[in-house]
Amino acid sequence: GPTDQGVCQAAQTLGLPVLSEDGGLLRAARRQNLGHYNAMMLILALCIQGNLPVDAYPALRARLLTFARYRPEIVAVGDAVFAAIAGGGAIGR
């Protein structure tokens, strides 16, 4: 809708990614080839960058899932990224 377009336009103008828990907004950002992240991916990025201890992720994930409404495939991607991080995989290395 118009709000999604306004957010995407602002992100593009400012050269910033879209940060949201709104699936429709994230899909609009993807269609416009804009960087876009939900809270789960932001937490994982902080772990990858060393700004958040990796061992903090499981508790944060559990808290997040008490209110966030992620599709199962989104949670599965987050879990796969976490497994790669926790197992010393190539992500962020």
LUMKE-356780 format. One record per residue (C-alpha): x, y, z; chain. Coordinates in steps of 0.5 Angstrom, whole numbers, plus 500, padded with zeros to 3 digits. Layout:
! residues N
ATOM   c1   c2   c3  chain
ATOM    X    Y    Z      A
...
***
This chain:
! residues 93
ATOM   c1   c2   c3  chain
ATOM  500  500  500      A
ATOM  502  507  500      A
ATOM  505  507  507      A
ATOM  510  501  505      A
ATOM  512  505  499      A
ATOM  513  511  503      A
ATOM  518  507  507      A
ATOM  521  504  502      A
ATOM  522  510  498      A
ATOM  525  513  505      A
ATOM  530  507  505      A
ATOM  532  508  498      A
ATOM  533  516  499      A
ATOM  537  515  505      A
ATOM  541  509  503      A
ATOM  538  505  509      A
ATOM  535  498  509      A
ATOM  528  497  511      A
ATOM  527  494  518      A
ATOM  521  491  520      A
ATOM  516  485  523      A
ATOM  511  487  517      A
ATOM  512  481  512      A
ATOM  508  486  507      A
ATOM  513  491  508      A
ATOM  519  486  507      A
ATOM  516  483  501      A
ATOM  515  490  498      A
ATOM  523  492  500      A
ATOM  525  485  497      A
ATOM  521  487  490      A
ATOM  525  494  490      A
ATOM  532  490  491      A
ATOM  532  494  498      A
ATOM  536  491  504      A
ATOM  531  489  509      A
ATOM  531  485  516      A
ATOM  526  483  521      A
ATOM  528  482  528      A
ATOM  531  475  528      A
ATOM  536  477  522      A
ATOM  538  483  526      A
ATOM  539  479  532      A
ATOM  543  474  528      A
ATOM  547  479  525      A
ATOM  549  482  531      A
ATOM  552  475  533      A
ATOM  556  474  527      A
ATOM  559  481  528      A
ATOM  561  480  535      A
ATOM  556  485  538      A
ATOM  552  480  541      A
ATOM  554  473  544      A
ATOM  552  467  540      A
ATOM  550  464  546      A
ATOM  545  469  548      A
ATOM  541  468  541      A
ATOM  537  462  544      A
ATOM  534  466  549      A
ATOM  533  472  545      A
ATOM  529  467  540      A
ATOM  525  464  545      A
ATOM  523  471  547      A
ATOM  522  474  540      A
ATOM  517  468  538      A
ATOM  513  469  544      A
ATOM  510  475  540      A
ATOM  513  475  533      A
ATOM  509  471  528      A
ATOM  514  468  523      A
ATOM  512  463  518      A
ATOM  516  456  519      A
ATOM  520  457  514      A
ATOM  523  464  516      A
ATOM  524  461  523      A
ATOM  528  455  519      A
ATOM  532  460  516      A
ATOM  534  463  522      A
ATOM  535  456  526      A
ATOM  540  454  520      A
ATOM  544  461  520      A
ATOM  545  460  528      A
ATOM  547  453  527      A
ATOM  552  455  522      A
ATOM  554  461  527      A
ATOM  554  456  533      A
ATOM  558  451  529      A
ATOM  563  455  527      A
ATOM  561  455  520      A
ATOM  563  460  514      A
ATOM  558  465  516      A
ATOM  561  472  518      A
ATOM  568  468  518      A
***
